Amino acid sequence: MPVLQDHLHSVQALSNLAWYASRLRRPVEIKADRYTFKLEKEIEELIKKGGALSEHEAKKILAAYGIPVTREKIATTADQAVKVARKIGYPVTLKISSAQIRHKTEAGGIRLNIKTDAQVRVAFRQIIASAKKYMSQAEIQGVLVQEMLQGGTEVIVGTVDDPVFGPCVMFGLGGVFVEALKDVSFRVAPLSRLDAEEMISDIQGYSILRGLRGKPPVDMNTLVDVILKVSRFATDNKSTIKEIDINPLILFKKGAKVADALIIKK
């Protein structure tokens, strides 16, 4: 029989026991999602590809799993970047595209709210120069031109590979909040819809998602779907994927989009 030394640990143990019992009482049919995806050959090759993935490559994979991502395209020249920006529509965001440069802000590889052709040309040259200075040996694919998402609420959705439990899904407030507040929740994949809903309501910042001080609530159904699809991707590829980091996923009153993503291979 276990012996607990204080009231705090006793209460925590009882709480955990009650939570575990509630999990066991769940009907079998809600214990895992039923998502299935037929992937194109290009996506299968990206998943199997050795080494790191760029943001654009990571988003291609996520999109194949039905996760909404930003409209974007890689440009290899300033002129091409202008054409892409015009097609997407101003304002746009420009980012360095390189699998080796994971921390684009530190590398000086991001320019936000670009509104004119002239600004695109200047930003393109600055980003390439900064990236080469930051990591001269990096393989640079070009500059990623993407739509500039405005408004919305930032959250993070990701996975880590636990040595005991395998893929575990993480959810929390995104942007700087995840580092400053560490307000996140975890579940072992694969998830059920109820798991995803509980993950969302577990965080202390849940009231922000429900709408605060006149701000509309976010699209909870889309958020749950994204969490489930990330869980499915991690489960399907647990032998090759070490970590998934979608930060931020920007939530709106209707819909959501992945603004940045990182996938790390084993």
TAWO-V288925 format. One record per backbone hydrogen bond with DSSP energy under -1.0 kcal/mol. CO is the residue of the C=O (numbers start at 1). NH is the residue of the N-H. E is the energy in kcal/mol with one decimal. If there is no record, write none. Layout:
# TAWO-V288925
{{CO	NH	E} {CO	NH	E}}
This chain:
# TAWO-V288925
{{6	10	-1.6} {7	11	-2.7} {8	12	-2.3} {9	13	-2.3} {10	14	-2.1} {11	15	-2.4} {12	16	-2.5} {13	17	-2.2} {14	18	-2.4} {15	19	-2.3} {16	20	-2.5} {17	21	-2.3} {18	22	-2.1} {19	23	-1.6} {20	24	-1.9} {21	25	-1.3} {23	26	-1.2} {27	30	-1.4} {28	31	-1.7} {40	44	-2.2} {41	45	-2.4} {42	46	-1.8} {43	47	-2.3} {44	48	-2.0} {45	49	-1.7} {54	58	-2.5} {55	59	-2.5} {56	60	-1.7} {57	61	-1.7} {58	62	-2.3} {59	63	-2.8} {60	64	-1.6} {62	67	-2.1} {63	66	-1.9} {68	258	-2.0} {71	147	-2.3} {73	145	-2.8} {75	143	-3.0} {77	81	-2.1} {78	82	-2.0} {79	83	-1.9} {80	84	-2.4} {81	85	-2.5} {82	86	-2.4} {83	87	-1.9} {84	88	-2.6} {85	89	-2.8} {91	148	-1.4} {92	114	-2.9} {93	146	-2.8} {94	111	-2.7} {95	144	-3.4} {97	141	-2.8} {100	102	-1.1} {102	104	-1.1} {103	107	-1.4} {104	109	-3.2} {105	108	-1.6} {109	96	-2.3} {111	94	-2.7} {114	92	-2.2} {116	120	-1.8} {117	121	-2.1} {118	122	-2.2} {119	123	-2.7} {120	124	-2.7} {121	125	-1.9} {122	126	-2.4} {123	127	-2.7} {124	128	-2.1} {125	129	-2.2} {126	130	-2.7} {127	131	-2.4} {128	132	-2.1} {129	133	-1.9} {130	134	-2.3} {131	135	-2.6} {135	138	-1.7} {142	97	-2.4} {143	75	-3.1} {144	95	-2.0} {145	73	-1.9} {146	93	-3.1} {153	251	-3.1} {154	174	-2.4} {155	249	-3.0} {156	172	-1.8} {157	246	-2.5} {158	170	-3.2} {159	244	-1.6} {160	168	-2.7} {162	166	-2.1} {166	162	-2.6} {167	189	-2.5} {168	160	-2.1} {169	187	-1.8} {170	158	-2.2} {171	185	-2.6} {172	156	-3.1} {174	177	-1.4} {176	180	-2.4} {177	181	-3.2} {182	184	-1.4} {185	171	-2.1} {187	169	-2.9} {191	33	-1.6} {192	196	-2.0} {193	197	-2.4} {194	198	-2.4} {195	199	-2.4} {196	200	-1.8} {197	201	-2.0} {198	202	-1.5} {203	206	-1.3} {205	208	-1.4} {206	210	-1.4} {209	218	-2.7} {212	215	-1.7} {218	220	-1.4} {219	223	-2.0} {220	224	-2.7} {221	225	-2.2} {222	226	-2.4} {223	227	-2.3} {224	228	-2.4} {225	229	-2.3} {226	230	-2.5} {227	231	-2.2} {228	232	-2.3} {229	233	-2.5} {230	234	-2.5} {231	235	-2.2} {232	236	-2.9} {233	237	-1.5} {235	238	-1.1} {237	240	-1.6} {237	241	-2.5} {240	266	-2.4} {243	264	-2.8} {244	159	-2.1} {245	262	-2.0} {246	157	-1.9} {248	259	-2.5} {248	260	-1.1} {249	155	-2.3} {250	257	-2.0} {251	153	-2.3} {252	219	-2.0} {255	252	-2.5} {257	250	-2.9} {258	70	-1.5} {262	245	-2.8} {264	242	-2.6} {264	243	-1.8}}
